[in-house]
């Protein structure tokens, strides 16, 4: 299935070559997928001699998955096909610090709308949330960005809407899944995805597997101290990276610099010199924090996702300066930094989490 996903339209002979399976086995397996309606025959390809080859691809209309992602200020849901293409999207915003009932109500409404759109084509559902999540039970241990969900059993609260078998993932790791399946890291077995938005987190992928040890307490790079005795962070500590480069922190700083008050990063004028200086400082601080990651993990690729990357031309040079100041040159020369092109990556990563139940074999194959 993964060969079909990556190489469509593809003939059976190429599948045999790419999987090292014999052609009879491939024929039998493909016949099963055709019978299940997952795969369609999609025309012919001439070989120049002999019979033309029948091409295979996924049915884009019959099997969809639903990914829903919560953040500090909205819930976004995406229906995707087996290739990860967005079929439908819904978003409901709420204010930072929203009450539990508002967050859960928005989540149920987004799910209701998209499940109505999907009908009987829905093959799986997954939810991505920011914070320390018990992936086995679905209980939110703690969320700096959604404090009203602390202690909430999300599976019990949402199973009537999402179904009893929906999957869970933490938001930063979900964005890493999106990059692994559909983004810049499709061909990179080891990488780190940095999520910069209402909060700041990291999803670490090693050998195509998302690193998830530590009982959920993994990737909290937003709470690395970059300024001793600096700004107060929502976590209670001072000087955290998140207190300087999260959306809320940037808006507070930018509204002291800009000629008019802004309510979101999308309204900023990157040509404004004072805004450019704020964005450059944010890039430097982010890069300096990432230098610790580079020195410890030395990932071949760091993908940065989030609203800050709307201003990549202003931010990326600052990131490089921060990295150069804090990282060992030998480590840094082995690490590439890139801005993600994905939109709504956490919701897409949640959908990928649901897709993994079709494409991945636990303990054997990770795509």
C-alpha positions in Angstrom: 0.0 0.0 0.0 2.8 2.4 0.7 4.4 1.7 -2.7 1.1 2.6 -4.3 0.8 5.7 -2.2 4.3 7.0 -3.1 4.4 5.9 -6.8 0.9 6.0 -8.1 -0.1 5.3 -10.8 2.1 2.1 -10.6 1.9 -1.3 -12.4 2.1 -4.6 -10.5 5.5 -5.3 -12.0 7.0 -2.1 -10.4 5.4 -3.0 -7.1 7.1 -6.4 -7.2 10.4 -4.7 -8.0 10.1 -2.1 -5.2 9.0 -4.6 -2.6 11.2 -7.5 -3.6 8.0 -9.7 -3.6 7.4 -12.3 -6.4 4.8 -11.2 -8.9 2.3 -13.9 -8.0 2.3 -12.7 -4.4 1.8 -9.1 -5.6 -1.1 -10.2 -7.9 -2.8 -11.9 -5.0 -2.4 -9.0 -2.6 -3.5 -6.4 -5.2 -6.6 -8.6 -5.9 -7.5 -8.3 -2.2 -7.1 -4.5 -2.3 -9.2 -4.3 -5.4 -11.9 -6.4 -3.8 -11.9 -4.2 -0.7 -12.3 -1.1 -3.0 -9.1 0.5 -1.7 -7.3 0.3 -5.0 -8.5 1.0 -8.6 -7.2 0.2 -12.0 -6.3 3.5 -13.6 -5.5 3.0 -17.3 -2.7 1.4 -19.2 1.0 2.2 -19.8 2.7 1.0 -23.0 6.0 -0.8 -22.7 6.8 -0.6 -26.4 6.7 -4.4 -26.6 4.2 -6.9 -25.4 1.0 -6.1 -23.6 0.6 -2.7 -21.9 0.8 -2.6 -18.1 -2.3 -1.9 -16.0 -1.7 1.0 -13.6 -3.0 1.0 -10.0 -3.9 3.9 -7.7 -6.0 4.4 -4.6 -9.7 5.2 -4.7 -9.7 8.9 -3.7 -13.4 9.0 -3.1 -14.3 6.0 -1.0 -11.9 5.9 2.0 -11.2 9.0 4.1 -9.8 9.6 7.5 -10.6 12.4 9.9 -7.9 14.3 11.8 -8.9 16.9 14.4 -6.4 19.2 16.2 -6.9 21.4 19.2 -4.7 24.4 19.9 -4.7 27.2 22.4 -7.1 29.3 20.2 -8.9 27.0 17.8 -9.9 23.5 16.7 -9.2 22.4 13.1 -10.5 19.3 11.4 -9.5 17.8 8.1 -10.9 15.0 6.0 -8.2 13.4 3.9 -8.0 10.7 1.3 -5.5 7.9 1.2 -2.9 10.2 -0.3 -3.3 12.8 2.4 -5.1 15.3 0.1 -7.6 17.5 2.0 -11.2 16.7 1.0 -12.9 19.0 3.5 -11.8 21.3 6.4 -13.6 23.0 9.3 -12.3 25.4 11.9 -13.8 27.0 15.0 -11.9 29.6 17.0 -12.1 30.3 20.7 -10.2 32.7 22.9 -7.0 31.8 24.7 -7.9 30.4 28.1 -11.3 29.2 26.8 -13.5 27.2 29.2 -13.6 23.4 29.0 -17.2 23.4 27.7 -16.3 25.8 24.8 -13.2 23.7 23.7 -15.1 20.4 23.9 -18.2 21.9 22.2 -16.1 23.3 19.3 -14.4 19.9 18.9 -17.7 18.1 18.8 -19.1 20.6 16.3 -16.1 20.3 13.9 -16.3 16.5 14.2 -20.1 16.5 13.5 -19.8 18.6 10.4 -17.0 16.6 8.9 -18.5 13.2 9.8 -21.7 14.3 8.0 -19.6 15.2 4.9 -17.8 11.8 5.0 -20.9 9.6 5.5 -20.0 5.9 5.2 -16.6 6.8 3.6 -15.0 7.5 7.0 -12.3 4.9 7.8 -10.7 6.3 11.0 -10.5 9.3 13.3 -7.7 10.7 15.4 -7.3 13.7 17.8 -4.2 15.8 18.3 -3.9 17.9 21.5 -1.2 20.1 23.0 0.1 19.1 26.3 1.1 16.1 28.4 -1.4 13.4 27.3 -1.7 9.8 28.5 -1.9 8.1 25.1 -3.2 4.9 26.6 -6.1 6.4 28.6 -6.7 9.6 26.8 -6.4 11.7 30.0 -4.9 15.1 29.7 -2.3 15.3 32.5 -1.5 19.0 31.9 -1.7 21.5 29.1 -0.1 25.0 29.4 -2.0 26.2 26.3 -5.4 24.5 27.2 -5.4 24.6 31.0 -9.2 24.0 31.1 -8.5 20.4 29.9 -6.2 19.5 32.7 -7.3 16.2 34.1 -10.0 15.6 31.5 -10.6 12.1 30.2 -10.9 13.1 26.5 -11.8 9.6 25.4 -14.9 9.5 27.7 -15.8 13.1 26.8 -15.6 12.7 23.0 -16.3 9.0 22.2 -19.9 9.7 21.6 -18.9 12.0 18.8 -15.6 10.6 17.5 -16.3 6.9 18.2 -14.9 4.6 20.8 -11.8 3.6 18.8 -10.4 7.0 17.8 -6.6 7.5 18.1 -4.7 10.1 20.1 -1.5 12.1 19.5 0.2 15.1 21.1 0.2 18.1 18.7 3.9 18.5 18.1 4.3 14.8 17.5 1.3 15.0 15.1 3.0 17.7 13.1 6.1 15.5 12.9 3.8 12.7 11.6 2.5 15.1 8.9 6.0 15.9 7.8 7.0 12.2 7.8 4.0 11.2 5.7 3.4 14.2 3.5 5.9 16.9 4.0 9.6 17.7 3.8 10.7 14.6 5.7 9.1 11.9 3.5 12.5 10.6 2.6 14.3 11.4 5.9 14.2 8.6 8.5 15.6 10.9 11.3 14.4 14.4 11.8 12.9 16.9 14.3 9.7 19.0 13.7 9.5 22.2 15.7 5.9 23.5 16.3 5.8 27.3 16.9 2.3 28.7 17.6 0.3 29.3 20.7 3.0 27.1 22.3 6.4 25.7 21.2 7.1 22.0 21.1 9.2 19.4 19.3 8.4 16.1 17.6 11.4 13.8 17.3 11.4 11.0 14.7 14.1 8.3 14.7 14.1 5.5 12.3 10.7 6.6 10.9 9.2 6.2 14.5 8.0 9.1 16.6 10.0 9.2 19.8 7.3 8.9 22.6 9.1 7.6 25.7 9.0 9.5 28.9 5.3 9.0 29.6 4.4 11.9 27.3 7.0 14.3 28.7 9.0 14.6 25.5 9.8 17.5 23.2 9.0 20.4 25.6 11.6 22.7 23.9 9.3 25.6 24.6 10.4 25.5 28.2 14.1 25.6 27.6 15.4 28.7 29.5 17.0 31.2 27.1 16.9 34.3 29.4 17.8 33.7 33.1 15.3 35.5 35.3 13.5 36.6 32.1 9.9 36.9 31.2 7.4 34.9 33.2 6.1 31.9 31.3 2.6 30.4 31.7 4.4 27.3 33.0 5.5 29.3 36.1 9.2 29.5 35.2 11.0 32.6 33.9 12.9 33.0 30.7 11.4 30.1 28.7 11.6 30.2 24.9 7.8 30.1 24.7 7.6 33.4 26.7 9.4 35.0 23.7 8.4 33.3 20.5 4.8 32.0 21.0 2.1 33.8 19.1 0.8 35.5 22.2 4.3 36.7 23.3 5.1 38.0 19.8 1.8 39.9 19.6 2.4 41.5 22.9 5.9 42.7 21.7 4.7 43.6 18.2 1.8 45.7 19.5 4.3 47.8 21.3 6.2 48.3 18.0 3.6 48.5 15.3 1.6 51.7 14.4 -1.7 49.8 14.9 -2.7 47.1 17.2 -2.8 43.6 15.7 -4.9 40.7 16.9 -3.0 38.0 14.9 0.3 37.3 13.2 -1.4 37.0 9.8 -2.2 40.8 9.8 1.4 41.9 10.2 3.3 43.9 7.5 6.7 42.3 7.1 7.9 45.4 5.4 7.6 47.4 8.6 11.2 47.9 10.0 10.2 47.7 13.7 8.2 44.5 13.0 11.3 43.1 11.1 13.4 43.7 14.2 11.0 41.8 16.4 10.8 38.9 14.0 14.6 38.8 13.7 15.0 38.7 17.5 12.4 35.9 17.6 14.3 33.9 15.0 17.6 34.4 16.9 16.0 33.2 20.2 14.5 30.2 18.5 17.8 29.4 16.8 19.7 29.7 20.1 17.3 27.2 21.8 17.6 24.9 18.8 21.3 24.9 19.2 20.9 22.8 22.4 18.9 20.3 20.3 21.5 20.2 17.6 24.3 19.6 20.1 22.5 16.8 21.8 20.7 15.0 18.9 22.4 16.4 15.8 19.3 15.7 13.6 19.9 15.7 9.8 16.8 17.9 9.3 14.9 20.3 11.5 11.5 21.3 10.1 9.8 24.4 11.6 6.1 24.7 11.4 3.7 27.4 12.6 2.4 30.9 12.2 5.9 32.4 12.6 6.9 30.7 9.4 4.7 33.1 7.4 7.7 35.4 7.9 10.4 32.9 7.0 12.4 35.5 5.1 12.7 37.6 8.2 13.0 34.8 10.7 15.3 32.2 9.1 18.4 34.4 9.1 17.9 35.0 12.8 17.5 31.2 13.4 20.8 30.6 11.6 22.6 33.3 13.8 21.2 31.7 17.0 22.3 28.2 15.8 25.8 29.4 14.9 26.2 31.1 18.3 25.1 28.1 20.3 25.8 24.9 18.3 29.1 23.2 17.8 30.1 23.8 14.1 30.7 20.0 13.6 27.1 19.3 14.7 25.5 22.3 12.8 27.1 21.4 9.5 25.3 18.1 9.6 21.9 19.7 10.3 19.6 21.4 7.7 16.8 23.8 8.8 13.8 24.3 6.7 10.3 26.0 6.9 7.4 23.6 6.5 5.0 24.2 3.6 2.2 22.3 5.3 -1.0 24.1 6.4 -3.0 22.8 9.4 -0.2 20.3 10.0 -1.4 19.1 13.4 -4.8 18.1 11.9 -3.1 16.5 8.9 -0.8 14.6 11.3 -3.8 13.4 13.3 -5.2 12.1 10.0 -1.9 10.4 9.3 -2.2 8.8 12.8 -5.5 7.3 11.7 -4.0 6.2 8.3 -1.2 4.4 10.1 -3.7 1.7 11.1 -4.0 0.9 7.4 -0.4 1.4 6.3 1.8 0.4 9.2 2.4 -3.0 10.9 3.3 -2.5 14.5 6.8 -3.6 15.3 7.6 -4.4 11.7 7.1 -1.6 9.2 6.9 2.2 9.7 6.3 4.3 6.6 
